[in-house]
C-alpha cells in the first residue's frame, strides 16, 4: 500500500523541466547545432533582416501592436485606488522613452524567443535638476522608473538558473568592453523578461520563426540558384576557342600562361557597362599560308535554347507560403496569384489577430508582474490598491456585424438604450467620444415621458386593466377573481 503524501514531500521539487535547460545556455535542448547558443541568435537575426516574408510579418506585428491602447485600471472605484492608478500612468509617461518604443523593442522576443530589459529606477524629486536619477515631471518623492534599458539578445552570455528549483535568477551579459571584465550580471528582480513560451522552462523561450527555418534555408538556396541562372541566361555562358596546342600536356610555359589568363577572363566576364574583352586578331593560316577566316582565339556567349523542365518560381512561392503559414500570416500572400476569396482572407486575418492579442497580453502580464509589483514594494504601497495595466483591442470592431447583431436584439424586444455602460462601450468600439451621463439620463427621461404621454393620448386610461393607475391591489384581486 502506498504511503500518504506528507506536507514536506508535497513542497519539495524532485524533477527538472528539461534535459539541459538548467545550464542556462540559449536553446540548450535544441537538436540543430545552428539553432543552439549564440548561433541561434545570429541565425534568427539573418532570417529577420534578409527574408522579405518574415520582415513583412514582423513589421505588421510591430505596427499593429504599437497602436494598441494600454490603460491603467484601478483596483476599485475608491479615490485612493484611482490616485494610485494615476501614479502608474505618471510612471509610464515620465520615462526617458515612450511606452510605444518599449513595446516595439519588447516585440523582438517573437523573433529571438526572449527579450531582456534592465529596469533603471529613479527618485522623483525635482523638475529642475539635471541629475537623471532625480529628474521628474511629478516631484512627489516616490520611486519611479527612469528607463527600461534594452539588453540585446546577442549580448546574453548565459542565464543564471537555480539548479534546484529551475527558477531564472538573472542573466550574464557579454559586453565585449576592454575596460571591464566583459561580464555584467543583471538579476531578474531588476528586469523585464519576456518569453514566447515557458515549455521545458527554457530560459530563452522559442522563436516563432523556428518552424520556418527549414523553408527559409531551402528558399535562400533556391533564390541564389535563380539569380545565378538568370544572370547566365541573360549574359550566356562564356565559350572560348583556342588552338589545341595550348591545351596539350606538353604546352609551353607561355601557352599555359595565356590559357590561365583566358580562363580568368571567362570567369570574370560580366555583361554590364564596364565589361570588355581584348583578343588577338591573328587568323589561322590557310593551305597556301595566307590568313583564313578563322581566328586563332575566339570567344562567344553561349545561351540555352528551349524551355526548362523545372519552373523554379512555383517552388519559391511554395516556400514563401510555408514561411507565412508557420506564423499564421498566410493572408499576406493572398492576391499574389489567381486564387483567393474574401471569406478565406477574413478567416486567416482573424486567426492572425487572435495571435496578436496573445502577444500583447504577454507584454501586459510582464509589465504588471515585473514592473508594477516591484514599484509597489519599493514605495511601500498598499497591495490592495495596486492597479493593473490592460490592453485595448488589437483590431477595430466590424461595425457592420455589430450593427446587425444590435438590430437582431432590437427585433427580439431587447433594448440596450437604458444601460449607459453598454452604450458607452458601443461608442468606444466605434472610436466615438464617451457619453455625457447627465445629458443622456435627461434625454432618456424625456423620451419615457413622451412615450407615456403618447400612449395616454391614443389609448386613454383603461381602468378595467389590472394594475391601472388609481386602483388598489384589493380591487385588482377582485377583478382577477371575477
Helices and strands as residue ranges (DSSP letters): H 7-11, G 21-23, G 33-35, H 38-50, H 52-66, E 70-73, H 79-93, H 99-106, H 108-112, E 114-123, E 143-151, G 153-155, E 156-161, E 168-174, E 183-187, G 188-190, E 191-195, G 199-201, G 210-212, H 213-235, E 237-241, G 244-247, H 253-268, E 283-285, E 291-295, E 298-302, H 312-326, G 330-333, H 342-367, I 368-372, H 373-379, G 383-385, E 388-391, H 399-411, H 420-429, H 437-459, H 473-481
